[in-house]
C-alpha cells in the first residue's frame, strides 16, 4: 500500500528534475524567479542538472597522441609508446605531458610562438630521453605528434571524415657521452 503512495511523488520529482535538465541545457536562467529560482539554481548546482552539456558543442577540441619511432644501430625502426605503464594514473600523467606538445598552437604573437616552439622542443626532448632510457639499443628516436581532427555533422554529411594529422616531428640522436647514465 505504501508503494502506491510514493510512486506518484517519485514520478513528479523525476519529471521536475528532467525539466531542470532541459532548462540547464537550454541556458535558461531561473534566478529571475526570486527565492524559488535561487533554490532551483542551488538544486541544479548540487545535482548537475543546470549544466549546459557543452561536450555536445561543435567546438570540441582535437585530441593529441604522441608516437615514438626507435631506430637501432642496424637501421631497424620500431614504433613504441610510453603509455600502458603500471597504472592508469601514470598513463593519464603521460598523456597530460604529451598534450603540452600541442599547447599554444596557432598563437599570433611572435613571442608566444617562440615560447610554444621552445616548450614543444623541450617536452619532446624529455620524452625522447625517456624512450632512450627504456630502449638502450636505440640510436635515434623520432617523436611524432598527431592531432585528431573531428568533424561536425554537416561536414560528415558532406563526406568529410575525422582523421589524424601530424602536427609535429622531431628526431633525437643518441650522444654516447651522456646516454650511458641510467634515467
JOLINKA-V296091 format. One record per run of one state. SS is the DSSP state (~ for helix, > for strand, _ for the rest). FROM is the first residue (numbers start at 1). TO is the last residue. Records with the same first field share a line. If there is no record, write none. Layout:
BEGIN
SS=FROM-TO  FROM-TO
END
This chain:
BEGIN
_=1-1  26-30  34-34  48-53  57-62  73-76  81-87  103-109  135-137  150-152  158-162  174-183
~=2-25  31-33  35-47  54-56  88-102  110-134  153-157
>=63-72  77-80  138-149  163-173
END
